[in-house]
Amino acid sequence: MARMTKHRDLPQKICPCCHRPFRWRKKWARIWEEVRYCSEKCRRSRAEGRRDAAGR
């Protein structure tokens, strides 16, 4: 039987938008290196912030 991985043993990153730590999720297994934001809300708010700074 396979061993369960403890939550504390999973890889972790810091979200550049909210500055909170977030951990690896199974749905991100193939793209973990590309994941930057902890949630869709952070990803969207970061994109909106760039548009506002550009004066659009």
N, C-alpha and C positions, 0 to 999 in steps of 0.2 A: 504494500500500500504506500502511496506517495505521502510525504510529509507536508503538512500545511506550513506556509510561510507566514511568519508573524508580521503584523502590520508595521511594526517598528523597524523591520529588516528590509522593507521595500525602498527602492531609490526615491530620492526626494529632490525637488527643485523649488525655487522661490519665484513667485509670479511677479513680473516686472510692473504690473498695473497696481495690484493691491498690496504687494510686498508680503504676502502670506505664503507659508510653505504648503506645498501639495505633493502628494505621493503618486507613484506609478499606479496606473489602472490597467486592467487586463485589455480593455479596448484600445489602449495606446501601445500595446506590446510591439507592434511593427514600426511605429512612428515615434517612439519615445524621444529620440534625438531631436525631432522637429517640434515637439510640444513645448510651447513657451508660456501659455496662459493657463490658469487653473480652471477657468470656466468660459463658457460662451459669452457671458456678460462682460467679463474682463477683456476678452478679445475684441468685442464690439466697442466698448467704451474707449479702448486704446486707439482704435481706428478712427473713431469720431474725434478724439482729441487731436490727432494729427491733421485732420481736415480743418478743424477750427484754427489751428496754429498756422496753416497755410493760407488762411484768409478766404476760404471758400464758403 
